[in-house]
């Protein structure tokens, strides 16, 4: 079981129940989405971020193909560099210009995107994405009139209309016209989820303008519309701490804590409000308010599959507010959702050290480092995080999980013990289950059996625990009837889990029921065709029922699927010699390495 990351709902500013398509052109969307790569040369060229020398030696076509491959890999930085290189050779190519612009924007190089966007607007004054980017640049530079003009020309649908209205409102406030800013946001009509955004932003805007009473009306209204939205609750609590008293603000945070326990921002704010501290407006400038709008909608889009447009909004939010910790976490989360841990790592490293969210960033950073095969760095970070707060159960769990995945079984048993000691008031079956795995792998079966039984006592029908304990008993030739019942119960609960079905098949094999083993393992292979262990098991079963040609094929397939290094020699020996003539299960693959949710 993978470490459960920081709740995405906790990251989001507000909940949007229906989101429409964004302003990207079809060509621009294509530049961000995966596609078929064209040629090995492109793959080689895009394998790493290009150097100046790389770019100088490539043809226009080579740069273009390399850029297309980088887009497939969602490596926006390399794609942008290659597209810009191609554009220098062919400066009048509008497709290259558009792709270089979008890739630069996706990478977060907003200064470069602005330059390219201005070139696009000379050709196409109605390009909405370019208008938005140039308008956000104007807002950052406090050119509020130009910002309004550009942003107002970026509208097209429910999402972009809302973004434009909010950004334009903040630009009007920056120009000194609070009343016009509020009126401009208020007049926007649209879907039923608009009012929450409108009240939230007009409330923050009025609060910053010193119109406390009017701000309170708007923020309270937004809070009543959705009291589970973190940023709405925060903005209202910040206002209450000054307009009423810190105790009233603390009550808002306490109510939120009941919905989502121990959110770092809430814990930090509760500490301050209980100490009597008055909290400043949530947005302390027009730029911060605009960043909040871009972040809030970008985070919502990320959770609803709109990664391409979300990426644009989050990068623009961070252009305005580079230290916006929630936007950074959302951007990293987006990269993880498209399976780009290396990009997520860079973003997590940007979270400010003094942010209450730094701890969460470090935990997820470690998880991504481990996914990028940088396990030692991950373990070092988590140990440092735990040293700073030895009671951090999430960090302890993450460390144990990484140690377990790295087969440091004695270490992970000790780490999970630390987690169990920290949760005596509210025991967690997962910790006992994972510690049991580590103890079993480090040959401490009596302790492992006790922990697995404890986990099962806490969660009697937990399929993974039933599977692991049942298989372990069968592997040892004890409690056979009860063990088979447990594995069958696990399969009944998770009939489409190839690993658990494999456990049942391998259990049949271990007790000498080879016919049922074949049937069950064939089903497991259908469910998990690319797993080397399951294919190896099926080969063993085929051999025992006399289907020796098929056994050889399965073992060869298992070998080609890159099994664990310690398993490879065993598989190769079976390919050469088959199984021993002794038909006893122990003579077969009794020493196979088990995985967390696999039987064999």
Secondary structure, 3 states (H helix, E strand, C coil): CCCCCCCHHHHCCCCCCCCCCCCCCHHHHHHHCCCCCCCHHHHHHCCCCCCHHHHHHCCHHHHHHHHHHHHHCCCHHHHHHHHHHHHHHCCCCHHHHHHHHHHHHHHCCHHHHHHHHHHHHHHCCCCHHHHHHHHHHHHHCCCHHHHHHHHHCCCCCHHHHHHHHHHHHHHHHHCCCHHHHHHHHHCCCCCCCHHHHHHHHHHHHHHHCCCHHHHHHHHHHHHHHCCCCHHHHHHHHHHHHHHCCHHHHHHHHHHHHHHCCCCHHHHHHHHHHHCCCCCCCCCCCHHHHHHHHHHHHHHHHHHCCCHHHHHHHHHHHHHHCCCCHHHHHHHHHHHHHCCCHHHHHHHHCCCCCCCCCHHHHHHHHHHHHHHCCCHHHHHHHHHHHHHHCCCCHHHHHHHHHHHHHCCCHHHHHHHHHHHHHHCCCCCCHHHHHHHHHHHHHCCCHHHHHHHHHHHHHHCCCCHHHHHHHHHHHHHHCCCHHHHHHHHHHHHHHCCCCHHHHHHHHHHHHHCCCHHHHHHHHHHHHHHCCCCHHHHHHHHHHHHHCCCHHHHHHHHHHHHHCCCCHHHHHHHHHHHHHCCCCCCCHHHCCCCCCCCCCCCC
